[in-house]
Amino acid sequence: MIPYLVCDNFRAATEHSYPVGVHVMMQRNMTNVNAPTNISAPNCLIVGAGPTGLVAAHELARDGIRCRLIDKDAHRATQSRAIAIHPRTVETFELMGLAEAFLAAGQRIAAVSTYGDNRRIAHVGFGSLDTRYPFVLGVPQDQTERILEEHVGRLGVTVERNTELVGLTQHGPGIQARLRCGDRVEEVEADWILGCDGAHSAVREKLGISFSGATYPEHFLLADIKVEPDLDHNEAQVWLHGDGPAAFFPLPEGRWRLIVGNSPPEWRDEPSLAQCQALLDQRGPGGLRLVDPRWISVFRIHRRIAGHFHQDRAFLLGDAGHIHSPVGGQGMNMGIQDAFNLAWKLSLVIGKNGNPALLDSYEAERRPVDEAVVRQTDRATRLVALHGPVARFIRDHLMSLMTRIPLVVDRLGEGMSGLAIDYRGSPIVEDHAMGAPGPHAGDRAPDAVVDDRQGVPIRLYQLFAQHRHLLLLVGAGGASPSVMPELGQPTVAVRHITAPGIAGGDLFDRTGETAARYGSGDMAYLVRPDGYVGLRCARNDLPNRLPAHLAKLFSPT
């Protein structure tokens, strides 16, 4: 309901058509051009070194999986492009060990204010969100890629620049790819291929997977700029106008991302600063002067989704599988979550420890989420683009009324933040404690502070960040001996949280925070490496539930 405009898929949005040649492949950038031809066969070939491909490479390499990461462009992105990092994505970066680097690079945005007819009609704050990161983090995409690339490099993966996928075939045990780097063509075999190469994905095109959808008729103006007098950098600000919305989104270094909807269609490429100023004077609050532009462009937006995200030994992630309106700033976040969801599953299967059927859950879990975002951003785009005075009057008054209701504001914040996303309908999720307090199976596992036996505080996310399944036993009951032999997998850990003074625990809920979030009864939660609950049941039901659930995840030893 609250318009929140961020261009989070600019590269996809700026292309106005979808030709079928290799020349439209959308990969991003880095340094090495002359990769050696005798590299040992990788487990995974990752095509596209934007945020999605870099996250996939990071998580696979963290598990010792051999990856090649290629990108068509000669250099890393130098434009800001996607800028909004949502709270769930910051939590994801924490599980990857990268949150502090992003927090240091970003601008924290605590709220979104929306204006209509020269008055504020809605205000949504993120301060009540149940997370350590109750804000949107404004980080230009070039900085996001820099941080991710640096950490991927520390894990031994180098982005191979100027390297283009020009051929792809699949066979029983793997894939065969043809890569072109300048005048050299290389044949590469790999076990798996990940298409993280954007809206014009060469991987998707070579697989023959459809990409159905539509293009919005409006053009959008985008600029990275400064404003005089300056605005409040703690808030994103949106003005709804009959000719199209205008929005400012805070960036580091005192800069702003300006987006103006329904810009004149005759504008091409890079409008002048004077044209941007005239448009803002018409659509914005008045009295603002645009200065020091770093980047100005005009683009169109699309909504499309691939027919499949998974075909044999190939996967589509991020914009290669789905693109949508920038309203809500969801695009880059969705691609990162795609990669984080797939990587732990693929690592288990490649490591011969995972059940191959586990990989089918990637599309089963992510497709409903991505389809919902495409629908929701489409509705939001149409909402902010209303032109008729009666429709705008009704919209503005409904927004004003609804955002005075705390429950509605909380739900809007959760929806925009990514914290409300769940996998309850997944084939690898089991909930045998319906109606009990605490997170359901398929929900994001909440954080809490506990003490170890020496009284040292530990956050649950520190345990989740160990990148393996964690069986969290909550309550006073002891662990069932009949269950413990089933936990011989090195990728499963067990921790027991009790109240202080209760025997059997190795972690203690001195503040009651764990009980408040997970319930005070004797419960068991199997938390996945991506921080979602895979199994929930009563502690005394664990011997009946856990072995069968583990069989879905792990191959027999």
N, C-alpha and C positions, 0 to 999 in steps of 0.2 A: 504494500500500500504506500510505502514511503519511497519516492523516487530517489535513487542513489546512482548517479551516472559516473561510471569510470570506464575509460576505454581499455578493456583488459584483453582484447584480442585484435590489436590494431593491424598486425600483419595480415590476418585473415580478412579483416574488414575492408582493407584498402583495395583488395582485388575485386574487380567487378564482374569477372566471369570465371569459369572453371574449365579451361582447356585441358586436353588430355595428354600433353607431352611431358617429357621429363623436365623440360625447361621451366615448368611451373612449380617444381618441388620447393617446398618452403622449409628449409633448414636454416639454422642461425649461423653462429660464427666462432672462430678462435685463431690459434696461431699455426700449428704445424701443418705444412702443405705436403711435404715429402715423407709420408709414412712408409716404413719399410715394407717390402713385399713378402718377407718371410715370417711374418707374425704367425705364431701358432694359432690353430683354429680356435676361435672364441666360442664360449658357451652361448653368448648373446651378441648379436649385432644390433646396435641401437642407432636408428636413423633419426637425426635431429637433435641438436645440442642446445635447445631452449630449456627453460625451467623443467619441463616434463621429462625430457631425455636425461638431463643432468641429475634429477632426483632418482630416476630409475637406475642410472649408472652408479650413483653413490650407494644406494641400498644393496644392489647386487654385489658391488665390489667389497662392501663391508662384510659380506658373507663369503668372500673369497671366490666369487664367480668371475671368470674371465670375460671381459667385455671389450668390444670395440665400439667407440662412439664417434660417428662421422657426422659432418655437417657440410652442406653445399657452400655456404658463405665463407669468405676469406677471413672475416674478422668477427669478433663477438659484437653483439648489438651495441650501438652507440646512442640509440634513442630510448626514451623512457618507456614507451609502449605500455605494457601492463604495470599498474602501480599499486594495486590494493592487495594486501596480504591479510586475510581474515583470521580471527582468533583461532579457529581450528587448524589452520595452516601454520600459525606460529607454534601451536602445540605439537604439530607434526615435526616442525623443525627442531623442537626440543627433543623429541624422541630420536631424531637423527643426530643430536649433539650440536646443532647449528643455531639455536635460538638466539644466543647472546650476540652473534655476529649480525643477525638481522635487526635485533633491537637497537644495536649501536648505529646502524645505517639508516634507520627509518624515522618517520614522523608519526607520532601516535595521534590518532583521530578518535575522540571520545564520543562523538555524536554526529547526527545528520539533522540539519534544520532545513525545512522546506517553506518557501514563501509563495504567496499568491495574492495579487491585487495589493501589493505593497505592505503586506502584513505576514507575520509568521503564522502558518496554519498547522504546522506539525513539527514535533521535535522528538527524535528517537535517540536515547543515550544507550551506551553499551556498558555502563558501570555496574549494572546489576547482573551481568552474565556470570555464570558459575565457572570461572576460569581464572588462571593467573594473568591472562592477557585480555582484559575487558576493553579492547579497542581494536580498530582497524589500523594496520601499520602501512603507512605510505612509503614504498620503496620503489624507485624507478627500476624497470626491468633490466637495464644494463648493469645495475648494481646487484640485483638478484642473481643474474647469470655470473657475474664476477665472483660473488661469494661461493656459489655452488661449484663453479669450475675450480676454484682454488682448493676446495675440500675434496673434490673428486680427484684432482691431481695428487693430493697427499695419499690417496688410496691406490695410486699407480695407474690411473686411467687418464690418457691424454686425448683431448678432442682433436680429431684429424680434420682439418679445414680443407676447403676446396675439394671436397670428396663427395661425389654424387652417386646415388643409386640409379643405375640405368637398366638393370635387369634383375629378375627375381623368379626363382622356381622353388617349389617345395617337393621334397621326396620323403620317404618313410622316416629316416633317422634325423632329418634336419632340413636346412634350406641351403640353396646356392644363390649367391648374389654376385652381380657384376657391378663393380665400382669404377668410376672414372675420376681420375685426379690429373687435371691438365691433359697431357698427351698420353698418359699411361692408363691402361685398363687392367683391372685386377679381378680375378675370380676368387671369391671367398666362400668358404663353407662355414656354417655355424649351426648350432643346435636349435636356436630360436632367433626370431627377428622381432624387434619392437619398433613400430611406426610411431615416432614422436615428431613427425615432420610437418605438422601444421595442416591448415585447411586444404592445401593443394597436395596432399600427401602422395608421394610417389609409391610408397608401400601400399597404400589403399588402392591406388590406380592399377598397380601391377597385380594385385590380388583380384581385381575386378569387382570390388565391393562398392555398392551404390552409396551415394551421399545426397540424399533427398532433402528438399526443403525449399526455401524461398529467400528472396532479397527484399529488404525493406525499401520503400520508394524514397525515403528521405535521405538527404546528405547530412553529414555531421562535421562540424568544425572542431578541431582539436588543437590545443596549444599548450606548451609548457612555458610559463611566463611569470612575471612578477606584477604586483598590483599596488597602486598608490591611491589613497591610503590603504595600508595593509588590512587584511581581514583577520578574524580569529583563527589561528592555526590549529586550534583544538577541535574544530568542527568542519565537516563538509557542508556546503551550502548550495541549495538548489532553488532556482526561481522558475516558477511555472508561468508561461506566457502563451497567449493565444496563438502566436506564430511559431512556437517551439520553445523548449526549456533551455535554460542556461545553468551551468553548475561549475562550482569551484571545489577542487579536491586538494587538500594540503600535501605538499611535498617537502623534503628536507631542503635546507639552505634558503628558507624563506620563499620558495617558489610555489606555484600553483599549477595544477592541471585544469585547464579551462575546456569545457565541452559545451557546444551550442548545437542543439538539434534543429533539423530542418533549415540548414544553411542554404543560401542561394545555389541552385543546381548548376549555374553557369560558372561558379568558381572552380578552378582546377588546381590541383597540386598544392601550391603554397600561397594562400592568400596573403595580402599585405597586412601589416600591423594596423593601418588605418581602417581596412575593411573589418578586421576583428573588433576594433574599438567601436565602429558604427553599429555592429551587430550587438555587442554587449550593451551599448547605450539604449538600444531598443528593447532588449529582452531582460536586462538585469535591473538592479536597484537604482542605478544612476549615481553619478559622482565618483565612479571608479575609473582610474587611468591605467591602461595596460602598458608595461614597459619591459625591456630586456627580454625579448622572446628568444628562447633557445631552440624551439621547434614549433612549426605551424603546419598543419596539413588538413585536407578534407578527405573524408572517407565515407563509405557506405557499409551497412551492417547486414548480416545474414543470419538465418536460423537453419541449420542443417544437422542431420545425424546419420551416421553410417549404418548400413544394413546389418552389419555384424561388427563386434569389437574383437572377435577371436575366430581365427580360421586355421585349424591344424596347428602349425608351429609359428604362427604369426599373430601379433596383437596390435591393435590400434589404441593409442592413448592421446588424451588431450584434444587439441583442435583437429587432429587427424580423424578423430571419431565423432566430434560434436563441436559445433560453433553456435553462438547465440548472441543476442543483444548485449552490449556492455552495461546495461542498467543493472546495478547491484555489484559490479566488479567481480563476477564469479569466475570468468574464464580461466585465468592462470591457476586459480585455486583448485578448480575442478581437475585440471590436468595433473597437478601435483598429487592430488588425492588418488587419481587413477594410478599413477606410478607407485605410490606408497602402498596401495591395495594389492597390486600385482606382484611387486618385487619380492615380498616375503614368501609368497606362494611359489613363485618360480625358483627362488633360492632353494626351497625344500625339495622340489622335484629334481632340479639339476644335481643337488647334493645326494640324490638317491635315497633320501630319507622321507620324501613327501609322496603321498598318493597322487598319481598323475591326474585323477579326476578332480583334484583340488583346483586345477587351473580353470575348470568350467565355471567356478564360482566368480571369477573376475567379471565376466559379462553379467552374470546373474545378479551380482551386487551393484556394480557401477552403472549398468544401463538404466535401471529405474531412477536412480539419482540424477543422471545426466538428462534423461528425458524430462524429468520434473523441472529441472533448471531451465531447459529450453522453453517449456510451456510458461513457467512463471515469469521469466524475463520477457517473453513475448507479451504477456498481459501487462506487465509493468511498463513496457515501451509504449504500448497503445494508450495506457492510462496517462502518461506524462505528455503524450502528443495530442491530446484532445484539443480541438480547435473551436467547436461550437460554444457560445457563451452559456447556454443552459447546462450542457454536459460538464463544462468546467466548474460552474457554480455548484452543481451537485457533488462533483468530485472533491472540490476544496472543502466543502462543509462536512462531508463524510470523513475526510482525512482529519479535519480538526476535531471532530467528535470522537472518532475511534482512538486517536492517539492521546486522548485524555484518560483512557482506561488503562491502568497499570498492567493488567494481564495481557492486553493487546500489544502494548509496547514491549513487554518481555518476549512475547512470541515473535514479534517482528525482529527484535534483536537477535534472538536465537536463530531465526531463519537466515538472516543476512550473514551471521557469523560462521555458519557451517557446523555449529555445535549440535544442532538438532538432527543432522543426517544420521540415519540408522540403516542397518542391514537385517532387520527383523525377519524379512522374507527370504533370507539366503538359505540355500540347501545345506550349508555347513554350519548353521547356527541352530542351537537347541535351547529352548527355555522350558524347564520342568518345574518352575516355581511361579507360575502366573498368579498375579494378585499380590505377591510379596513386595515389600518396599525395596528400593534400590534399583539400579539399572537393569533393564531387560537384556536378555541375550540379543545381540545385534546392536546394542546401544554403545555409544562412546563410554569408556570407563572413566569415571571422574577421578580427579586428583584428591589427595588428602595427605596430611602430615601425620606420621607415626614416629615412635621412638624405638631404637633398637635396644638390645639388652644393656648397653652401656649408657643409655639415656640420650644418645645422639639423635637429633631429629632427622628423619628421612622422608622425602616426598615419594608417593607412589609412582609418580612419573619417572623418578630416578630408577625405579625397578623396571618399569615398562620399557625404558630406554635401553635395556640390556639386550634387546632385539631377539627375544625368544618368547615362547608361550610361558605364561606365569599363572599357576594355579593359586588363587588367592582364597585362603580359608579364613572365614570371618566368624567370630563367636568363640564360645568356651569349649566346645566339643573337640576331642582329640582326633587326629587324622586316622582314617580307617586303614589298618594294616593290609587289608586285602586289596586296597587301591594302589598303595605305594609301588609294588612291583611293576604296575602298568606304566609308571613314569620313568622308565629307563631311558627314554629319549633324551639326548643331551640338550635338546632345544626346549625342554620343559623344566621350569623351576617351581618350587613350592614354598610359599610363605604363609605363616599362620599369624593372624592379627587377633589379639584378645584385649580385654580391658586390663589395666594394671592389676597385678596380684593374682591373675589367673594362670595356672600352670599350663604348659604345653605350647605357649606362644613364643615366637621369636621376634615379633614386633608388637608394640603396645599403643593402643588408642587412648592416650592420656587426655586428650581434649574432647573426645566424643565425635570428632569430625568424620572418622570412618563410619561410625554407626549412623550418623546423619545421612551420609551419602549412599551407603551400601546396606543399611538396615542393621538392626541389633540382634537378629536371630542367627542361628547356626546355618550359614550359607556357604556355598562354594561358587566361585567365579573363575572360569578359565579365560584369561585375557590374552588376546592374540598379539603378535608383534606390532600390528598397526594400532594398538590401543583400543580395540573394540572387544566387547564381551562375546566370546564364541559359545560358551556353555554356562548356564546357570541352573543350579539345583540345590536342594537341601543337603546339608552335610551328610545326613544318614542315608541319602539316596545316591551318594557319589559312587559306591561300588557297582550300582546298577547302570549308571549313566556314562561314567567317564570312559571305560574301555571301548565301548561302541563309538563314542565320539572321537576318540583318538584314532580309531581305525579309519575314519573318514579323512583324517589329515595325514597320517603317517603310513608308509608302506610297511608290511611285515618285515621284521629283521631276520 
